[in-house]
Amino acid sequence: MDISDSGFISPEAFSTNWQDISLLQQRSHNCLYIASRYGKRYVLKGLSADCQSLTDLLLLQQKEFSLGITLSHPNIAETYSLEQVEGCGRCIVMEYVDGVTLAEWLSTNPSHAARQRAMMQLLDALEYIHSLQLVHHDLKSSNILITRNGQNVKLIDFGLSELDTTNPQNDIQHDIQKFGQTLQLLFPARYKRLRQQCQNGRFVNMAAIRLSIEKRQRRQKRSPYVVAIIILIISALLSVHTYRIYQESEQMAQVANEYAQKQQREQEMIAQIHRLVDLETERLQYIADTCASYVAFCQQYQNFWEQHTQVRDSLANCYADDTDLKYRCVEIWTQEFGTHMMQIDTQVKQTKPLQ
């Protein structure tokens, strides 16, 4: 797009027509283009010139669009429309991601915190698509983009995905194994046991992986406190001074009191989780009862999921002053709601038509 010396976008750039179309990539029967419309850049995914009249490829393109348009997640590249574009044929219009592939990003040696954040965002995206009974099937470095602004994950290319739970190949274990391989790229010297468990089918879903990661993080955070308590106990045993022993006894009593208070706070948190999960389950059950088909339920579930995660995160943020309790809140919520969600999902599959 043309930019004037003043720094403002020229009015001509806000055209309803596609402009500045350039070939980004050509592979197999697909072509990727970058184009502008309304002063904004998009990615156009079309068929190569010799394939644009092939019915089977057009049907595959239609399927990929139908899947992509149903997805709405901050870590998944958006699909906007399916349009006829002059000079390119029929194209899927997708979000343009200003970023690099995971491998390119890792070559810049990002910090441990940045890698950890990318791992959790990728896990969020996969957990979301699996909740819609989708499997990515092609999870690899080139399909995981990291934005230049903010270093956020954007998952792309759902061309091989399926919305068919009767297909034996539509198994989330395929994505779980690929996630384990991606962990090795992100953390070559860490998560070895977790990576092996991903390959061996030890996890039933992404939520189980999340719980394993969070438990590991909690253990790491507790380690300094455990060491500190051990040192404190040894100091108390070696001390021969009565006043020193008295002081240490008071400190231990204070720790015990804080622990008791924390236990009480955790119990109150668990009661609050049960109450809110029951309300969320009732809301989801109402959606299930009023939907005419399973596909309609999946579509309604997207809006529900966004509101549901807001309720969950709002409760978890009440314990922002205590990291352990915050993680514990998400863990218990996931277990409680996950059980209800799977029951309702099974009920809809058994009682409603697919479409």
C-alpha positions as CSV (number, residue, x, y, z in Angstrom):
1,M,0.0,0.0,0.0
2,D,1.2,3.6,-0.6
3,I,2.0,5.7,2.4
4,S,2.3,9.4,2.2
5,D,5.2,11.4,3.7
6,S,2.8,12.5,6.5
7,G,2.5,8.9,7.7
8,F,-1.2,8.6,6.8
9,I,-2.6,6.0,4.5
10,S,-3.8,7.5,1.2
11,P,-7.6,7.4,0.6
12,E,-7.0,5.4,-2.6
13,A,-5.8,2.5,-0.5
14,F,-9.3,1.9,0.9
15,S,-10.7,0.2,-2.2
16,T,-13.3,-2.5,-2.3
17,N,-11.3,-4.2,-5.0
18,W,-8.3,-6.5,-4.3
19,Q,-5.0,-4.6,-4.8
20,D,-1.3,-5.3,-4.7
21,I,-1.8,-9.1,-5.2
22,S,1.5,-10.9,-5.1
23,L,2.4,-14.6,-5.0
24,L,3.7,-15.7,-1.6
25,Q,4.0,-19.4,-2.1
26,Q,3.1,-22.2,-4.5
27,R,3.1,-25.8,-3.5
28,S,1.3,-28.8,-4.9
29,H,-2.0,-27.6,-6.1
30,N,-2.3,-24.5,-3.9
31,C,-1.2,-21.0,-4.3
32,L,-0.9,-18.4,-1.5
33,Y,-1.1,-14.7,-2.3
34,I,-0.8,-11.5,-0.3
35,A,-3.4,-8.9,-1.2
36,S,-4.8,-5.6,0.1
37,R,-8.4,-4.4,0.5
38,Y,-9.8,-1.5,2.5
39,G,-6.2,-0.6,3.4
40,K,-5.6,-4.0,5.1
41,R,-3.5,-7.0,4.1
42,Y,-4.9,-10.5,3.7
43,V,-3.7,-13.9,2.6
44,L,-5.6,-15.5,-0.3
45,K,-5.4,-19.3,-0.7
46,G,-6.4,-20.5,-4.1
47,L,-5.8,-23.3,-6.5
48,S,-3.1,-23.3,-9.1
49,A,-4.3,-22.4,-12.6
50,D,-4.3,-26.0,-13.9
51,C,-6.3,-27.2,-10.9
52,Q,-9.1,-24.6,-10.7
53,S,-11.6,-26.7,-12.6
54,L,-11.0,-30.0,-10.8
55,T,-14.1,-30.9,-8.8
56,D,-12.4,-32.9,-6.1
57,L,-9.9,-30.0,-5.3
58,L,-12.8,-27.5,-5.3
59,L,-14.6,-29.7,-2.8
60,L,-11.5,-29.9,-0.6
61,Q,-11.2,-26.1,-0.8
62,Q,-14.8,-25.8,0.2
63,K,-14.3,-28.2,3.1
64,E,-11.2,-26.3,4.3
65,F,-13.2,-23.0,4.2
66,S,-16.2,-24.5,6.0
67,L,-13.9,-25.7,8.8
68,G,-11.9,-22.5,9.1
69,I,-14.9,-20.2,9.2
70,T,-16.1,-22.0,12.3
71,L,-12.9,-21.3,14.3
72,S,-12.6,-18.2,16.5
73,H,-9.6,-18.2,18.8
74,P,-6.9,-15.6,19.4
75,N,-4.1,-18.2,18.6
76,I,-5.7,-19.4,15.4
77,A,-5.5,-17.4,12.1
78,E,-9.0,-16.2,11.1
79,T,-10.8,-17.3,8.0
80,Y,-13.1,-14.6,6.6
81,S,-14.7,-15.6,3.3
82,L,-14.5,-17.7,0.1
83,E,-14.4,-15.4,-2.9
84,Q,-13.8,-15.3,-6.6
85,V,-10.6,-13.1,-7.1
86,E,-9.7,-11.9,-10.6
87,G,-6.5,-13.5,-11.8
88,C,-6.4,-16.0,-8.8
89,G,-9.6,-17.9,-9.1
90,R,-11.7,-18.9,-6.1
91,C,-9.8,-18.2,-2.9
92,I,-10.1,-18.5,0.8
93,V,-9.6,-15.1,2.4
94,M,-7.6,-15.5,5.6
95,E,-5.9,-13.3,8.2
96,Y,-2.5,-12.0,7.3
97,V,-0.1,-12.8,10.1
98,D,2.9,-10.6,10.3
99,G,5.3,-13.1,11.8
100,V,7.7,-16.0,11.3
101,T,7.6,-19.7,11.6
102,L,8.3,-21.4,14.9
103,A,11.7,-22.6,13.7
104,E,12.7,-19.1,12.5
105,W,11.6,-17.7,15.8
106,L,13.6,-20.3,17.8
107,S,16.7,-19.4,15.8
108,T,16.6,-16.0,17.5
109,N,17.1,-17.8,20.9
110,P,14.0,-16.4,22.7
111,S,13.9,-16.4,26.5
112,H,12.5,-19.3,28.6
113,A,9.5,-17.2,29.5
114,A,8.7,-16.5,25.9
115,R,9.0,-20.2,25.0
116,Q,6.8,-21.1,27.9
117,R,4.2,-18.6,26.8
118,A,4.3,-20.0,23.2
119,M,3.8,-23.5,24.5
120,M,0.7,-22.6,26.6
121,Q,-0.8,-20.6,23.7
122,L,-0.3,-23.6,21.3
123,L,-1.9,-25.8,24.0
124,D,-4.8,-23.4,24.3
125,A,-5.4,-23.5,20.5
126,L,-5.3,-27.3,20.3
127,E,-7.5,-27.7,23.3
128,Y,-10.0,-25.4,21.6
129,I,-10.1,-27.2,18.2
130,H,-10.4,-30.6,20.0
131,S,-13.4,-29.3,21.9
132,L,-15.0,-28.8,18.5
133,Q,-14.2,-32.4,17.6
134,L,-11.5,-31.2,15.2
135,V,-8.0,-32.5,14.7
136,H,-5.4,-30.4,13.0
137,H,-3.5,-33.4,11.5
138,D,-0.6,-31.2,10.2
139,L,1.0,-29.7,13.3
140,K,4.5,-28.7,12.5
141,S,6.9,-25.7,12.7
142,S,5.8,-24.2,9.4
143,N,2.1,-24.2,10.5
144,I,2.9,-22.5,13.8
145,L,3.5,-18.8,13.3
146,I,4.9,-16.3,15.9
147,T,3.8,-12.7,15.5
148,R,6.4,-10.0,15.4
149,N,4.2,-7.8,17.6
150,G,3.7,-9.5,20.9
151,Q,5.3,-12.9,20.0
152,N,1.9,-14.6,20.0
153,V,1.2,-18.0,18.5
154,K,-1.0,-18.2,15.4
155,L,-1.9,-21.7,14.2
156,I,-2.6,-22.0,10.5
157,D,-3.4,-24.5,7.7
158,F,-6.4,-26.7,8.6
159,G,-6.5,-28.2,5.1
160,L,-6.1,-31.7,6.4
161,S,-8.6,-31.4,9.3
162,E,-11.7,-33.4,9.6
163,L,-15.1,-32.8,11.4
164,D,-15.9,-36.5,11.4
165,T,-15.7,-38.4,14.7
166,T,-16.5,-41.7,13.0
167,N,-13.3,-41.5,10.9
168,P,-10.7,-43.7,12.7
169,Q,-7.9,-41.3,11.5
170,N,-9.6,-38.4,13.2
171,D,-7.8,-39.1,16.5
172,I,-6.5,-36.4,18.8
173,Q,-3.6,-38.6,19.6
174,H,-2.1,-37.6,16.3
175,D,-2.0,-33.9,17.4
176,I,-0.8,-34.9,20.9
177,Q,2.2,-36.8,19.4
178,K,3.0,-33.7,17.2
179,F,2.7,-31.5,20.2
180,G,5.3,-33.6,22.0
181,Q,7.6,-33.2,19.0
182,T,7.0,-29.4,19.1
183,L,7.9,-29.4,22.8
184,Q,11.3,-30.8,21.8
185,L,11.9,-27.9,19.5
186,L,10.8,-25.4,22.2
187,F,12.6,-27.1,25.1
188,P,15.4,-29.4,23.9
189,A,16.7,-30.0,27.5
190,R,13.3,-30.0,29.4
191,Y,10.0,-31.9,29.5
192,K,11.7,-35.1,28.4
193,R,9.3,-37.3,30.4
194,L,6.3,-35.3,29.2
195,R,7.4,-35.6,25.5
196,Q,7.7,-39.4,25.9
197,Q,4.2,-39.6,27.4
198,C,2.9,-37.7,24.4
199,Q,4.4,-40.2,22.1
200,N,3.2,-43.2,24.1
201,G,-0.4,-42.2,24.3
202,R,-0.4,-41.5,28.0
203,F,-2.6,-38.4,27.7
204,V,-6.2,-38.6,26.7
205,N,-6.5,-34.9,25.8
206,M,-4.8,-31.6,25.9
207,A,-6.3,-30.8,29.3
208,A,-4.4,-33.7,30.8
209,I,-1.2,-32.3,29.3
210,R,-2.0,-28.9,30.7
211,L,-2.5,-30.4,34.2
212,S,0.9,-32.2,33.9
213,I,2.7,-29.0,32.9
214,E,1.1,-27.0,35.7
215,K,1.9,-29.6,38.3
216,R,5.5,-29.6,37.2
217,Q,5.6,-25.8,37.4
218,R,4.1,-25.9,40.9
219,R,6.7,-28.4,42.0
220,Q,9.5,-26.1,40.7
221,K,8.0,-23.1,42.5
222,R,7.7,-25.1,45.8
223,S,11.3,-26.3,45.7
224,P,12.9,-23.1,47.2
225,Y,10.3,-23.1,50.0
226,V,11.0,-26.8,50.8
227,V,14.7,-26.1,51.0
228,A,14.1,-23.1,53.2
229,I,11.9,-25.1,55.6
230,I,14.6,-27.8,55.8
231,I,17.3,-25.3,56.6
232,L,15.0,-23.7,59.2
233,I,14.4,-27.1,60.9
234,I,18.1,-27.9,60.9
235,S,18.9,-24.6,62.4
236,A,16.4,-25.2,65.2
237,L,17.8,-28.6,66.0
238,L,21.4,-27.3,66.2
239,S,20.5,-24.2,68.2
240,V,21.2,-24.5,71.9
241,H,20.0,-21.1,72.8
242,T,16.6,-21.0,74.4
243,Y,15.6,-17.7,72.9
244,R,16.6,-18.8,69.4
245,I,14.5,-21.9,69.8
246,Y,11.6,-19.8,71.0
247,Q,11.9,-17.5,68.0
248,E,12.0,-20.4,65.6
249,S,9.0,-22.0,67.2
250,E,7.0,-18.8,66.8
251,Q,8.0,-18.7,63.1
252,M,6.9,-22.3,62.6
253,A,3.7,-21.6,64.3
254,Q,3.1,-18.6,62.0
255,V,3.8,-20.8,58.9
256,A,1.4,-23.4,60.3
257,N,-1.3,-20.7,60.8
258,E,-0.7,-19.4,57.3
259,Y,-1.0,-22.9,55.9
260,A,-4.2,-23.5,57.8
261,Q,-5.6,-20.2,56.4
262,K,-4.6,-21.2,52.9
263,Q,-6.3,-24.6,53.3
264,Q,-9.5,-22.9,54.5
265,R,-9.3,-20.5,51.5
266,E,-8.8,-23.4,49.2
267,Q,-11.9,-25.1,50.5
268,E,-13.9,-21.9,50.0
269,M,-12.5,-21.7,46.5
270,I,-13.6,-25.3,45.7
271,A,-17.1,-24.6,46.9
272,Q,-17.3,-21.6,44.7
273,I,-16.0,-23.6,41.7
274,H,-18.7,-26.3,42.3
275,R,-21.4,-23.6,42.4
276,L,-20.2,-21.8,39.2
277,V,-19.6,-25.0,37.3
278,D,-23.1,-26.1,38.1
279,L,-24.4,-22.8,36.6
280,E,-22.2,-23.2,33.5
281,T,-23.3,-26.8,33.1
282,E,-27.0,-25.7,33.3
283,R,-26.3,-23.1,30.6
284,L,-24.5,-25.6,28.3
285,Q,-27.3,-28.1,28.9
286,Y,-29.9,-25.5,27.8
287,I,-27.9,-24.9,24.6
288,A,-27.7,-28.6,24.0
289,D,-31.5,-29.0,24.5
290,T,-32.4,-26.1,22.2
291,C,-30.0,-26.9,19.3
292,A,-31.5,-28.8,16.4
293,S,-28.3,-30.6,15.4
294,Y,-24.9,-31.5,16.6
295,V,-23.3,-29.0,14.2
296,A,-25.6,-26.2,15.5
297,F,-24.5,-27.2,19.0
298,C,-20.8,-26.9,18.0
299,Q,-21.4,-23.5,16.6
300,Q,-23.3,-22.3,19.7
301,Y,-20.5,-23.8,21.8
302,Q,-18.0,-21.3,20.4
303,N,-19.8,-18.4,21.9
304,F,-20.4,-20.3,25.1
305,W,-16.7,-21.2,25.3
306,E,-15.6,-17.6,25.2
307,Q,-18.1,-16.6,27.9
308,H,-17.2,-19.8,29.9
309,T,-13.5,-19.1,29.9
310,Q,-14.2,-15.5,31.1
311,V,-16.1,-16.9,34.1
312,R,-13.3,-19.3,34.8
313,D,-10.5,-16.7,34.4
314,S,-12.5,-14.2,36.5
315,L,-12.6,-16.6,39.4
316,A,-9.0,-17.6,39.0
317,N,-7.9,-14.0,39.0
318,C,-9.5,-13.6,42.5
319,Y,-6.5,-15.7,43.6
320,A,-3.9,-13.7,41.7
321,D,-2.0,-13.0,44.9
322,D,-1.4,-16.7,45.4
323,T,-0.1,-18.5,42.3
324,D,-0.6,-22.0,43.7
325,L,-4.3,-21.3,44.4
326,K,-4.8,-19.7,41.0
327,Y,-3.4,-22.8,39.2
328,R,-5.3,-25.1,41.6
329,C,-8.5,-23.2,40.7
330,V,-8.0,-23.7,36.9
331,E,-7.1,-27.4,37.5
332,I,-10.2,-28.2,39.6
333,W,-12.4,-26.2,37.2
334,T,-11.1,-28.1,34.2
335,Q,-11.7,-31.4,35.9
336,E,-15.2,-30.6,37.0
337,F,-16.4,-28.9,33.9
338,G,-14.6,-31.3,31.5
339,T,-16.6,-34.2,32.9
340,H,-20.0,-32.4,32.5
341,M,-19.0,-31.1,29.0
342,M,-18.1,-34.6,27.8
343,Q,-21.4,-36.0,29.1
344,I,-23.4,-33.3,27.4
345,D,-21.4,-33.7,24.2
346,T,-22.1,-37.5,24.2
347,Q,-25.8,-36.8,24.8
348,V,-26.1,-34.4,21.9
349,K,-24.3,-36.9,19.6
350,Q,-26.7,-39.7,20.6
351,T,-29.9,-37.7,20.5
352,K,-29.4,-35.0,17.8
353,P,-28.8,-35.4,14.0
354,L,-25.3,-34.4,12.8
355,Q,-26.7,-31.5,10.7
